[in-house]
Amino acid sequence: IALSGTSIPNKLFVEVNGTKFPLKANGKTQFEYTFRQVQKNQNFRIYGNGFYSEEYELRTLPKPLLLNFTTSLDYPGYTGQKDEQVRNNGDITVPEGTDIIWDFETLHTDELTMRMGKDLISLEGRGKDHYIHKATAESNINYVLRSANAYMQSKDSIMYKITVVPDVSPAITASEE
C-alpha cells in the first residue's frame, strides 16, 4: 500500500473478519501485508490512526485440477485379451499395438498437456473441462500430465509409465534325429 498526504500514520493494520493484523512498513509511505493460505474470497479493510478505508475484496483464483480420468485399452485382436477401461491409474502394462484412449475430467482448466518422452502434446478439448487423447503403444514410455488456466499453470504434475510387452515373432526350432 502506498500512502500520500500530509499526515501519514506510523502503523497500519489490515482488518479481516474483525481481527487486525499489522502491515510491514517499507519506508515512511509504503506498507505491505501477505495473506496466507487463502481458500476463498475475503473482505478486508485498512485501519490507521482511528480511520478505516473502504472495504476491499481479495479474490481467490481458481486452481486448475485433474479430477478423474479413464484409460480405454483396445488390445490387438490376436492377443485374445478383452478390451478394458482403467480408472484413475495411468501406470499400465499393455501388449505392443494396443490403442489407448485417455478421457480426462478437469476443473477450472483451460489447457491440459501431456509430455510423452520428448514430445509435448496439447490435448484435444471436448467441451468444458473435458479432454481426450489417443495413442498406440509402441514402446515403453513415461508421460507427465499438467493442467493450466488463464491464471496459472498447476505446480502439480503427475508422472505415469506405459510398459509395453513387445510383439515378438514366434521362433520355430527344428531338429533332425
N, C-alpha and C positions, 0 to 999 in steps of 0.2 A: 504494500500500500504506500503510495506517495502522497504526502500532505503538503499543502501550501497555505500561506496566510501569515498573519502576524502573531497569532497565539497558537503555537504547536504544543500539544501535550508531551510530557516526558515518557508516559506509558500509555499503551493502547492494549485493549483486550478484544478478543473475538468472543461473542456470546452464542453458544449453541445449546438449545434446549434448556435455557435458564442458567447454564453454567458458563462462567467466564474463564478464558484461558489467555495468558499473556502473549503478546506478539513480541518477536525479537526485533530490537532496534538495529538498523543498519545505517547509522548516521543519525542526524537530527530530524530528518523529514521522511525517512524510509523505514518501513516496518514489514515484517513477514511472519507468516504462520503456515505450518504444514498440517493439513488434515490427514489423519492416518486411518487406514482400514475402513474407508467409506464404502458401505454396502448399498446405500440407497441415497436418493436426493436428500439434502439437508438445508434447512433455512438457517441463516445466521445474520448477525449484525455486529457492528464495531462499536466499542464503547471507549470513551476517553474524556477526562475532566468533567464528568457528570452529564455528558451528552451521548446520545445514541445515533448511529447512522440509520438510514432506511434499511429495511430487511432485504437481504440478498438470498439467492438460492444457488447452492453448489449442486450441480447436476452430475450424476454418475454416467459414465459412458458404457454402453453395452459391450461385454467381452464376447468375442467370437468363440463358440463352443462346438465341439463334435459330440453329439448326444448318443447316437446309435449308428450301427452300420450292419449290413448284411452282405456276406460274400457268397455269391452263387457260383457253384463249381459244376461245369459241364464237362464231364470226363470223356476222353476219346472212347468211341464205341467198342473198339477191340478189347478194352480192359474189362468189360463186363461190370464195371462199378456203376452203381446207381447214382445219378446226379444228386447233389445235395446243396443245402444252404447252411452257412455257418454264421451265427450272430455274435457280433462284438468280439471276434477273435481274428486278428489279422495274421497270426502266425499259422501258416498252413503247409502241409506236405501234399503234393499232387503229382500225378504222372505227367511227363512231358506231353505237351499238346493240349492240356486242359484249358478250356476257355473260362476265364474268370470275369465276373461282373460284380463290381463293388457298388453298393447303393448306400449313400451316406445321408443321415439326417443330422442337421446342424441347427444352431440357434444364433441369431444376430451375426450371420456370416454372409459376406459378400463374395468371398473367394475361398476356395479350398484347393490347395496344391498337394501334389504327390511327387516326391523325388524318388524315382526308381533308378538306382545306380547313379549315373551321372546326369540322367535326364530329369528336368523339372517340368511337370505337366500341370497345367491349369485345368482342373476338372470341369466337365460339362454340367452347367446348372440345369435343373429340371424343375423350375418353379422356385418359390421362396424357400430358402434353407434346405434344398434337396439337390444332391449331386450324384452323378453316375460316372463310372469309368470302366472300360473293358480292356482286357489284355489276354494274351495267350502265354501260358507258362512254357518257357523255352530253356531257362537255366536258373540256378539259384540266384536270388537277388534280395537285397534289403530294400525296404521302402519306408519313407517318412511322410506323415501327413501333417499339414499345418494350415490353420484357418486364419482368415483376416477379415476385417471390415473397414469401413471408411475412417474409423477412429484409431484402430491399432491392429498389429499382427500379433496373434497369440504367441505368448512366450513359451507355451507348452507345445512341444512337437512329440509325436508318437511314432516309434520305430517298430516295424514288423519285418518278418522274414518269410519269404516263399522258398521252400525247399522242393526242388524238382527231382523226381525219380526219372532218370534217363530212359528213353525208349531204345533198348539195345536189340539189335538184330539177333535172332537165335543162332547159336553155333551148333553145328552138327559134326560130330566126330565119328568117323567110321574106321573100323579096324578089321583086318583080314586074319582069320585063324586057320 
